Every structure is written in structure tokens, then in C-alpha cells.
Amino acid sequence: MSTTLKPRVDETVGEHSFSSEEWKIRCELAALYRLVAHFRMTDIIYTHISARLPGDDELFLINRYGVLFDEMRATNLVRIDLDGNIIESNPSANPVNKAGFTIHSAIHQARPDAKYVIHTHTQAGIAIAAQEEGLLPISQHALRFHGMLSYHDYEGIATDLEERERLAADLGNNPAMILRNHGVLVVGETAAEAFSHLYYLERACQIQIAAQSGGARLRYPAEATMQKTADQWKSRFKDEAYLTRFWDACLKLIDTGDVSYRS
């Protein structure tokens, strides 16, 4: 039976009340946090995942600062606008990391299609971000991003709101970006699409580090093969059946007796 999260009637959880649309997004976003924890892609309480709220291009959800990813719940997510205003009844009880706001607001503001944004600081991701040539087209996983991967130069901890324009410009229309000396960022119209990008980008980075550590000469596919593979991957990005199967499998990994992320 499919475990894909379905819209339900308006939810009231404790003192909170949400529309069915918002509750579905909150559950999916909390699931993304749990999945990032499951695959050991966290940086304790740092890095962030966000989701645009329906019906309002100015509002998005991001984690309450300090909550561990493997403890994230739908009610731990904070409404915030593009100016940094926390839209909650008790803003002081719902702090948001400033650097997280800068990066995620930049993308949500510039990309209406980027409904979900994921940013990580993994060892492999930062290692590739520190290499001059970036991600190399040496694996099927890496070829998913051939011609569709952006780069953004490091400017220090992202607390300067002026960096938002440069972040958005560098990402352009691509689904993923290497933040030089920092980490990676991916976007998607759905939680499934965004996590699919993250999973394969992280694996591509791990594969490259492993291949380089062997010291042998690396083999590159022909350019025509690189483009063919990229096109094959691209056809899957919006394939609902493909993404549903992938997302259902991901949810099973975190639904083993603990569905507290849906609370």
C-alpha cells in the first residue's frame, strides 16, 4: 500500500490549526528532515530545508532553530516571510537561523517552481565544493546533473542579505548548485523531486571522492553519452510515477514504528 502523504481535513494539533494543504506540506517537510537524518546528512542543528506555503508566494516554512533533524515534527516548522518576519503567534518561541533564512529566502523569492529547497553540509559535498573542477562527470549519478549544475563562490557565513541576489543568479534555472567551500543546494517542485536530487547529488559526490582516493586515472564517458544520460535523467524529474515510487520507498525508511514527524 502506498505511503505517500495524502491531504486530509483541516488539522488541529495542540494549540495549532492548519489547513489540509498546509498540513500536508508540513508533514512532507518534516519527513525530509527525518530522511536527511536517516542518511546522515545533517550538521547537528545547522543546514536547512524549506517549503513554500500554498496560496502565498511570500511565505515559506523552515525549521525552528535548535531542533534536531531526527526529532523534527510538522509542528516544529515555522512560517516566515521573505522579509524575515516570523508569522507565528509567539515569534520569540520560534527562532530561525539567520543564514538559513538568507539562503532559502533567496531561492524562494527568485524561483516560483522551487517549492522545496534543501541545503546540506556533508563531508563529501563540501569536499567536492572545495575542488576547483567541482563535480566530475564520471558516474551515472553525476551525469544526472550534467549541464544542469550551478556554482556559487563562497562569501562567508551567509548572513548578508545582499548575497541573496547572487545566490539566485548563480542557481539560475538549474535544479542543483554547489556552494563553493560550503556544501550543496537542491530545489524541487515536490518533496520527492527535491530529495531525489539531493540523494543522487550526495551519492555522486561520495563516488567521486572514492574514485579519486584510489589514485588511478579517471575514465570519462564520451560527450554524446554524457548528454544522452543527462537527457534520460531529466525525463524522470517530472515523472509522477517514478517520483511516487521513490518517495514511497523513502517514507518506508522513516515509518518503521515512528510516525511522530506527522505530529
C-alpha positions in Angstrom: 0.0 0.0 0.0 1.3 3.4 -0.9 2.6 5.5 2.0 2.5 8.8 0.1 1.2 11.5 2.3 -2.4 12.5 1.4 -4.2 15.7 2.1 -6.7 15.4 4.9 -9.2 17.5 6.7 -8.1 20.6 8.5 -5.8 19.7 11.3 -5.7 20.9 14.9 -2.6 19.8 16.8 -2.4 21.1 20.3 -2.8 24.9 20.1 -2.1 24.9 16.3 -4.6 24.8 13.5 -3.7 24.2 9.8 -5.4 23.9 6.5 -5.3 20.5 4.9 -2.9 21.9 2.3 -0.5 23.3 4.8 -0.6 20.2 7.0 0.3 18.0 4.0 3.3 20.3 3.2 4.3 20.4 6.9 4.3 16.6 7.1 6.3 16.2 3.9 8.8 18.8 5.0 9.2 17.1 8.4 9.7 13.8 6.5 12.5 15.5 4.5 14.3 16.4 7.8 13.9 12.9 9.1 15.3 11.5 5.8 18.3 13.8 5.8 19.0 12.5 9.4 18.4 8.9 8.3 21.1 9.2 5.6 23.5 11.0 8.0 23.5 14.2 6.0 23.0 16.5 9.0 25.3 19.1 10.5 23.8 18.7 14.0 21.3 21.7 14.1 22.7 23.5 11.1 21.7 23.5 7.4 18.0 23.8 6.5 15.2 22.5 4.4 12.3 24.8 3.5 8.9 24.7 1.7 6.8 27.4 0.1 3.3 27.7 1.5 0.4 27.3 -0.9 -1.5 30.4 -1.9 1.1 32.9 -0.8 4.4 33.4 -2.6 5.7 35.4 0.3 5.5 32.7 3.0 7.6 29.6 3.5 8.2 27.1 6.2 11.6 26.4 7.8 12.9 24.6 10.9 12.7 26.1 14.3 16.3 26.7 15.2 17.8 24.1 17.5 15.5 21.1 16.8 17.5 18.0 15.8 16.6 16.7 12.3 15.8 13.2 13.6 13.3 14.8 16.0 11.6 17.2 13.6 7.8 17.3 13.7 5.3 19.1 11.4 4.6 21.5 14.3 8.3 22.4 14.7 8.2 24.2 11.4 8.0 28.0 11.4 6.1 30.3 9.0 8.3 33.1 7.8 8.0 35.7 5.1 10.6 36.9 2.6 11.5 39.9 4.8 12.4 37.6 7.7 9.2 38.2 9.7 8.2 35.2 11.7 4.4 34.7 11.2 3.6 32.9 14.4 1.5 33.8 17.5 4.7 33.7 19.6 7.7 34.6 17.3 10.2 34.6 20.2 9.5 31.0 20.8 10.1 30.1 17.2 13.7 31.4 16.3 15.0 30.9 12.8 18.7 30.7 11.9 19.7 33.9 10.0 22.0 32.2 7.5 19.3 29.7 6.7 16.8 32.4 6.1 19.2 34.3 3.8 19.9 31.2 1.6 16.3 29.9 1.4 14.5 33.2 1.0 16.8 34.0 -1.9 15.8 30.9 -3.8 12.0 31.0 -2.9 11.9 34.7 -4.0 13.6 34.0 -7.3 12.2 30.6 -8.3 8.4 30.1 -8.1 8.9 26.5 -9.1 11.3 25.9 -6.2 8.6 24.8 -3.7 11.2 22.8 -1.7 14.8 23.8 -1.1 17.4 21.6 0.6 20.9 22.7 1.7 23.4 20.4 3.3 27.0 20.4 4.7 28.1 16.8 4.2 31.7 15.7 4.2 31.5 14.5 0.6 29.5 17.6 -0.6 32.0 20.0 1.0 34.9 18.0 -0.3 33.6 18.4 -3.9 32.8 22.1 -3.2 36.4 22.6 -2.3 37.7 21.2 -5.6 38.4 23.6 -8.4 36.8 21.4 -11.1 33.7 20.6 -8.9 31.6 17.6 -9.7 33.2 15.5 -12.4 31.0 13.5 -15.0 32.5 10.2 -14.0 29.4 8.3 -12.8 25.8 7.7 -13.8 24.8 9.6 -10.6 26.9 12.6 -11.6 25.6 12.6 -15.1 22.1 13.3 -13.7 23.4 16.9 -13.3 25.4 17.2 -16.5 24.8 20.7 -17.9 22.3 21.4 -15.0 24.6 22.1 -12.1 25.4 25.7 -10.9 28.2 27.0 -8.7 28.3 29.9 -6.2 31.5 31.3 -4.8 31.9 31.4 -1.1 31.3 34.7 0.6 31.5 33.8 4.3 28.7 32.7 6.6 25.5 33.7 4.7 24.2 36.5 6.9 24.5 39.3 4.4 21.1 39.8 2.7 22.9 41.3 -0.4 24.2 37.8 -1.2 20.6 36.7 -1.9 20.7 38.2 -5.4 23.9 36.5 -6.3 22.7 33.1 -4.9 19.6 33.3 -7.1 21.5 34.5 -10.2 24.1 31.7 -9.9 21.4 29.0 -9.4 19.5 30.2 -12.5 17.1 27.6 -13.7 19.1 24.6 -12.6 17.9 22.0 -10.0 21.1 22.0 -8.1 24.1 24.1 -7.0 27.5 23.6 -5.4 28.2 26.3 -2.8 32.0 26.6 -3.1 33.8 25.6 0.1 30.4 25.3 1.8 28.1 22.5 0.7 25.3 21.8 -1.8 21.8 23.0 -2.5 18.9 21.5 -4.5 15.4 22.5 -5.3 12.2 20.8 -6.5 8.5 21.4 -7.2 7.7 18.5 -4.8 9.4 17.0 -1.7 10.0 13.8 -3.8 11.8 15.7 -6.6 13.9 17.7 -4.2 15.0 14.7 -2.2 15.7 12.7 -5.3 18.1 15.5 -6.5 19.8 15.6 -3.1 20.2 11.8 -2.8 21.8 11.4 -6.2 24.0 14.6 -5.8 25.3 13.4 -2.4 26.0 9.9 -3.9 27.7 11.4 -6.9 30.0 13.4 -4.5 30.8 10.3 -2.5 31.6 8.3 -5.6 33.9 11.0 -6.9 35.9 11.1 -3.6 36.1 7.3 -3.5 37.3 7.2 -7.2 39.9 9.9 -6.6 41.2 8.2 -3.5 42.2 5.1 -5.5 44.8 7.2 -7.3 44.0 5.6 -10.7 43.4 7.6 -13.9 39.7 8.5 -14.1 37.6 7.5 -17.1 35.1 9.9 -18.7 32.3 8.8 -21.0 32.0 10.3 -24.5 30.4 13.7 -24.5 27.4 12.4 -26.5 26.9 9.7 -23.9 27.1 12.3 -21.1 24.3 14.3 -22.8 22.2 11.3 -23.6 22.4 10.2 -19.9 21.5 13.7 -18.7 18.5 13.8 -21.0 17.4 10.4 -19.8 17.6 11.6 -16.2 15.8 14.9 -17.0 12.8 13.0 -18.3 12.4 11.4 -14.8 12.4 14.7 -12.9 8.7 15.3 -13.6 7.7 11.7 -14.0 5.0 11.4 -11.3 5.0 7.6 -11.2 8.8 7.5 -10.9 8.9 10.1 -8.1 5.9 8.5 -6.3 7.7 5.1 -6.2 10.9 6.8 -5.0 9.1 8.9 -2.3 7.1 5.9 -1.1 10.3 3.9 -0.6 11.9 6.8 1.2 8.9 7.2 3.6 9.1 3.5 4.4 12.6 4.1 5.7 11.3 6.5 8.4 7.9 5.0 9.0 9.3 2.0 10.9 7.2 2.3 14.0 7.7 6.1 14.5 5.5 8.5 12.6 5.9 11.3 15.1 7.1 13.6 12.3 3.4 13.8 11.3 2.6 15.5 14.6 
